[in-house]
Amino acid sequence: MDYEWVNFDQGKTIEQKGTEGGKVIRDEENTWGARISLEGKGDIAPFSITLGIYGLMFHTKFISTLEQGQECFNLYKQKIEAVLIHYEVAKEKRDESWNKRHDELVEEILQV
């Protein structure tokens, strides 16, 4: 499968107020069910990333620099894709080892 990332809402959210009170710098959606946003000058931190895998999780990370934010943004995209790929396994084949790996993949996202 092709896990394509596209600008969320055709880029209309860029420069708009984000969920953390700052201006959105990057906002991308994965065509298979995830979104990640980077914003600057928020209420709590200089930069923040919010991400979600639809129907599974939502997470926010606070960051000090734009460079770190861009690096984390790109790393989150890779980690999210790993989770989405994991869901390609048919439901009837998802056993205990599938669940264990699922939890590990989600934990990897939280550790970025």
N, C-alpha and C positions, 0 to 999 in steps of 0.2 A: 504494500500500500504506500501511497505517497502522502506523507504527513506535511502538508504545505502550510506555511505560516503566511498570513496576509494581514494587511493593515486593518485593524478593527474599524468597522463602520466607514470603510473607504478613507480612513485617515481623518475623519471629521472630529475625532476626540483630541487630536494633537493641539496643544496650547490651551485646552479647556481645563477646568478644575477637575482634579481627580478625587478618588475616594479618601485620600489622606490630606486633602486641602491644598495640594500644590498644583502646578501646571504639568500636564501630561507631556512627556518627551517622546516616549515610544509606547505604542499600544497595538499589540498583535494578537491575532486569533488563529488557532490551529483548526484547520478544516475538519478535524476528527473530534473536536470537543474540548478545547481549552483556550484560555486567554491569559495574557501577561501584560502588565502595564508598568512603565517606569515614569515616575514623576519627580519633580524637583521643587524645593522650597515649600515643603509641606508643613503641617502644623506641629509634627513631632520631631522630624529629622530633616536634614538637608535634602536627602533623596530617599525614595521608597519604591519598592517593587511589590505589587500585588499580583497574585496569580491564582488561577482556579482551573481545576479539571472538572468539567461540568458533571454534576451529580456525585462527585467524590470528595473534593476538598477545596478549601480556600485558605490562602496563606499570605501574610505580609512580612516583608523584611525591610528593616531600616538601615540605611547606608550613609556613609560620610561623604563620599566623593562620586562625581559623575563617572569617572573611569571605573571604579569598583562597581557602580551600578550597571554599566554597560557589560562588564565581564559577567556579573551575576545573571543578568538578563539572558545572555547567550547560553550560559550553563543551565539555567532553568529550562530553556527551550529543549535542550538535549535530555534533561532528566524527565521532563513531561512526556517527550516522545517515547522514552523507554517504558513509561507506564501505559501509554496508549497502545504500544506494540504488544505489551503483556496482555491486554484485553482482547487481542485477536484470538486467543485460545477460546474455543467454544465453551459455553457455560457448563455443559455436562462433563467436560474434561478438566474442570478447575478443582483440583484436589488439595490436600493439605500442603503439598510442596508449592503449588501455585499460590495459595494464600500466604505462605511464608515469604515467597519471593515478592509478592505484591506489597506486603508490609515493609520489606526491605527497600523497595523502590520508592515508596512514599516517604520513608524515613530519610532516604538520600536527598529528597527534595527539601525536607525540613532542615537538613544539616548544611545546606549551601550558605 
